[in-house]
């Protein structure tokens, strides 16, 4: 399938921005003491707002591209997606635990994936950073301002975010890194690498396509990389839709950090599921 022409990409970006802003406004309007939420598999919370935002996104995005398959955290998985050339990958509220607890570090995450890689993505954090947006070959922006990941290769004073055991292990090799507080939305944590607000971001084992795909293209288009701890590019729309531990950074620092993470044991806490 041919990539969209520049005018079509621009139109897609505008439409995607409008849709995720609408979804974010809906999520923000539903917050409050009367919000109902419950626990699903693996002790993961889900709320009425997740379901409502998922419904809105599916209606709007399907209307925008009727031929696309669908993968969302809050929709039963339709395995026909595995044969699809294109699909929407959606997390209606990434960071639901933060959302229901009244925190502000949650986001709407939407990506368009073609043949295993994202070609467009939006991460919208209405209470904090605003809208991150990217399309393949067109760069990344936050609220319309072009983004560039930090270009340094130094780990000295590098601001790092992610699971505490991973940060502690990195600090063993690079003691002058600056550990940052946890960002509950993984998509937002990764997108901040594109903005230079975080210089190294980790994701523990067990993240899903919907946590990653939108932030992946935002980081890539800002001049960074999101890969496995060994440096493998992340592929999407597999049967499992789950991933091992990951690292994101600007390209030069990413190469430097990989020299450390490649040596971490193949099994155990550093590559396992962590907070």
C-alpha positions as CSV (number, residue, x, y, z in Angstrom):
1,X,0.0,0.0,0.0
2,X,1.4,3.4,-1.0
3,X,2.1,6.0,1.8
4,X,-0.3,8.9,1.8
5,X,0.7,11.9,-0.3
6,X,1.9,15.0,1.7
7,X,-1.5,16.7,1.5
8,X,-3.2,13.5,2.7
9,X,-0.8,13.2,5.6
10,X,-1.4,16.8,6.6
11,X,-5.2,16.2,6.5
12,X,-4.7,13.0,8.6
13,X,-2.7,14.8,11.2
14,X,-5.3,17.5,11.5
15,X,-8.2,15.0,11.8
16,X,-6.2,12.9,14.3
17,X,-5.5,16.0,16.4
18,X,-9.1,16.9,16.5
19,X,-10.2,13.4,17.5
20,X,-7.8,12.9,20.3
21,X,-8.6,16.4,21.7
22,X,-12.3,15.5,21.7
23,X,-11.4,12.2,23.5
24,X,-9.3,14.1,26.1
25,X,-12.1,16.5,26.7
26,X,-14.5,13.7,27.3
27,X,-12.1,11.9,29.7
28,X,-11.5,15.2,31.6
29,X,-15.3,15.8,31.9
30,X,-15.9,12.4,33.4
31,X,-13.4,12.6,36.3
32,X,-14.8,12.9,39.8
33,X,-16.0,11.1,42.9
34,X,-18.9,9.5,41.2
35,X,-16.8,7.8,38.5
36,X,-17.3,4.0,38.6
37,X,-14.2,1.8,38.2
38,X,-13.3,-1.8,38.7
39,X,-10.4,-4.2,38.3
40,X,-9.7,-6.5,35.3
41,X,-6.9,-9.0,34.6
42,X,-3.5,-8.6,36.3
43,X,-5.1,-6.2,38.8
44,X,-5.3,-3.5,36.2
45,X,-8.0,-0.8,36.8
46,X,-10.6,0.2,34.2
47,X,-13.2,2.9,34.5
48,X,-16.5,4.1,32.9
49,X,-14.4,6.8,31.3
50,X,-12.1,4.3,29.6
51,X,-15.1,2.6,28.0
52,X,-16.7,5.9,27.0
53,X,-13.5,7.2,25.4
54,X,-12.9,3.9,23.7
55,X,-16.3,4.1,22.1
56,X,-15.8,7.7,20.9
57,X,-12.4,6.9,19.4
58,X,-13.6,3.9,17.6
59,X,-16.5,5.7,16.1
60,X,-14.5,8.7,15.0
61,X,-11.4,6.8,13.8
62,X,-13.4,4.2,11.9
63,X,-15.3,6.9,10.2
64,X,-12.0,8.6,9.3
65,X,-10.5,5.3,7.8
66,X,-13.1,2.6,7.4
67,X,-10.6,0.1,6.0
68,X,-8.4,0.0,9.1
69,X,-8.4,-2.8,11.6
70,X,-8.7,-2.1,15.3
71,X,-6.7,-2.9,18.5
72,X,-7.5,-1.2,21.8
73,X,-6.9,-2.0,25.4
74,X,-10.6,-1.7,26.1
75,X,-12.0,-3.7,23.1
76,X,-12.1,-7.5,22.8
77,X,-9.3,-8.5,20.5
78,X,-10.4,-9.3,16.9
79,X,-7.6,-11.5,15.5
80,X,-8.6,-10.6,11.9
81,X,-6.4,-7.6,12.6
82,X,-3.3,-9.9,12.1
83,X,-4.0,-10.0,8.4
84,X,-4.6,-6.3,8.1
85,X,-2.1,-3.9,6.4
86,X,-3.3,-1.0,8.5
87,X,-4.8,-0.7,12.0
88,X,-5.6,1.8,14.7
89,X,-3.8,1.0,18.0
90,X,-5.5,2.8,20.9
91,X,-5.3,3.3,24.6
92,X,-8.3,5.3,25.6
93,X,-6.8,6.4,28.9
94,X,-3.1,5.4,29.4
95,X,-2.5,5.7,33.1
96,X,-6.0,4.8,34.3
97,X,-4.7,4.3,37.9
98,X,-3.5,7.9,37.9
99,X,-6.7,9.0,36.3
100,X,-9.0,7.5,38.9
101,X,-6.8,8.6,41.7
102,X,-7.0,12.3,40.7
103,X,-3.5,12.6,39.3
104,X,-2.8,14.5,36.1
105,X,-0.2,12.2,34.4
106,X,-2.5,10.3,32.1
107,X,-3.0,10.5,28.4
108,X,-4.9,9.5,25.3
109,X,-2.7,7.4,23.0
110,X,-3.6,6.7,19.3
111,X,-1.4,5.3,16.5
112,X,-1.9,4.3,12.9
113,X,0.2,1.2,12.2
114,X,1.1,-0.1,8.7
115,X,2.9,-3.4,8.2
116,X,4.1,-3.5,11.8
117,X,5.3,0.1,12.3
118,X,3.5,3.3,13.3
119,X,3.1,5.9,10.6
120,X,1.1,8.4,12.6
121,X,0.7,8.9,16.3
122,X,-0.9,11.2,18.9
123,X,-0.4,11.3,22.7
124,X,-2.6,13.8,24.3
125,X,-2.2,14.7,28.0
126,X,-4.9,17.3,28.6
127,X,-4.0,18.0,32.2
128,X,-0.2,18.3,31.7
129,X,1.8,18.4,28.4
130,X,-0.9,18.9,25.8
131,X,-0.8,17.2,22.4
132,X,2.2,15.4,21.0
133,X,1.7,14.6,17.3
134,X,3.8,12.9,14.5
135,X,3.4,11.4,11.1
136,X,6.2,9.5,9.2
137,X,8.7,11.7,7.5
138,X,7.0,14.9,8.8
139,X,8.6,15.4,12.2
140,X,7.0,15.6,15.6
141,X,5.4,18.5,17.5
142,X,4.0,19.3,20.8
143,X,1.1,21.8,20.6
144,X,2.4,22.8,17.2
145,X,6.0,23.4,18.2
146,X,8.6,21.2,16.5
147,X,10.3,18.7,18.8
148,X,13.9,17.4,18.9
149,X,15.2,14.8,21.3
150,X,18.4,15.7,23.1
151,X,21.4,15.1,20.9
152,X,24.1,14.5,23.6
153,X,25.7,11.1,24.0
154,X,26.6,11.7,27.7
155,X,24.9,9.9,30.5
156,X,26.3,12.5,33.0
157,X,23.3,14.4,34.5
158,X,20.9,12.6,32.1
159,X,17.4,12.7,33.4
160,X,16.0,9.2,33.4
161,X,12.5,7.8,34.1
162,X,11.2,4.3,34.5
163,X,11.0,1.4,37.0
164,X,13.3,2.0,40.0
165,X,15.3,-1.3,39.6
166,X,16.2,-0.3,36.1
167,X,17.2,3.2,37.1
168,X,19.3,1.8,40.0
169,X,21.1,-0.6,37.7
170,X,21.8,2.2,35.1
171,X,23.1,4.4,38.0
172,X,25.6,1.6,38.8
173,X,27.3,2.2,35.5
174,X,26.5,5.9,35.2
175,X,26.3,7.2,38.8
176,X,25.5,10.8,37.8
177,X,22.2,10.2,36.1
178,X,19.2,12.1,37.5
179,X,16.3,9.7,38.4
180,X,13.0,11.4,37.8
181,X,9.6,10.6,39.6
182,X,7.4,8.0,38.0
183,X,5.2,9.1,35.1
184,X,2.1,6.9,35.3
185,X,1.3,7.1,31.6
186,X,3.9,5.1,29.8
187,X,3.0,6.8,26.5
188,X,3.5,10.2,28.1
189,X,6.8,9.0,29.7
190,X,8.2,8.0,26.3
191,X,6.8,11.0,24.4
192,X,8.7,13.3,26.8
193,X,11.9,12.0,25.4
194,X,10.9,13.6,22.1
195,X,10.5,16.9,23.9
196,X,13.8,16.6,25.8
197,X,12.0,16.7,29.1
198,X,13.2,13.1,29.8
199,X,16.5,12.0,28.3
200,X,16.3,8.3,29.0
201,X,13.0,6.4,29.5
202,X,12.5,2.8,30.3
203,X,9.5,0.5,29.9
204,X,9.4,-2.8,31.8
205,X,8.5,-6.1,30.3
206,X,4.8,-6.6,29.6
207,X,3.8,-3.3,27.9
208,X,1.4,-3.6,25.0
209,X,1.1,-2.1,21.5
210,X,-1.3,0.5,22.7
211,X,1.1,1.7,25.4
212,X,3.9,2.2,22.9
213,X,3.0,2.7,19.2
214,X,2.0,6.4,19.3
215,X,5.0,7.4,21.4
216,X,7.3,5.3,19.3
217,X,6.7,7.4,16.1
218,X,6.8,10.6,18.1
219,X,10.2,9.7,19.5
220,X,11.5,8.5,16.1
221,X,10.3,11.7,14.3
222,X,12.0,13.8,17.0
223,X,15.3,12.1,16.3
224,X,15.3,9.4,19.0
225,X,14.7,5.7,19.2
226,X,12.6,3.2,21.1
227,X,14.0,-0.3,21.1
228,X,14.5,-3.4,23.2
229,X,17.4,-3.3,25.7
230,X,19.4,-5.1,22.9
231,X,18.6,-2.4,20.3
232,X,15.9,-4.3,18.3
233,X,13.2,-2.1,16.6
234,X,9.8,-2.5,18.1
235,X,7.3,-4.2,15.8
236,X,3.5,-4.0,16.2
237,X,0.4,-6.1,15.4
238,X,1.7,-9.5,16.5
239,X,-0.6,-12.2,18.0
240,X,0.6,-11.4,21.5
241,X,0.9,-7.6,21.2
242,X,3.2,-7.6,24.2
243,X,6.8,-6.5,24.5
244,X,9.9,-7.1,26.5
245,X,11.7,-4.3,28.4
246,X,12.4,-1.2,26.3
247,X,14.5,1.9,26.3
248,X,14.0,5.3,24.6
249,X,16.4,8.2,24.1
250,X,17.9,10.5,21.6
251,X,20.0,8.5,19.1
252,X,23.5,9.3,20.4
253,X,22.5,8.7,24.1
254,X,20.5,5.7,23.1
255,X,23.6,4.1,21.6
256,X,25.6,4.9,24.7
257,X,22.9,3.4,27.0
258,X,22.6,0.3,25.0
259,X,26.2,-0.5,25.7
260,X,25.1,-0.9,29.3
261,X,21.7,-2.5,28.9
262,X,22.9,-5.2,26.5
263,X,24.9,-6.5,29.4
264,X,22.0,-6.9,31.8
265,X,21.1,-10.5,32.6
266,X,18.6,-12.0,30.0
267,X,16.3,-13.1,32.9
268,X,15.3,-11.6,36.2
269,X,14.2,-8.3,37.7
270,X,15.7,-6.0,35.2
271,X,13.8,-7.5,32.3
272,X,10.7,-8.4,34.2
273,X,7.5,-6.6,35.1
274,X,8.0,-3.8,37.5
275,X,6.1,-0.6,38.6
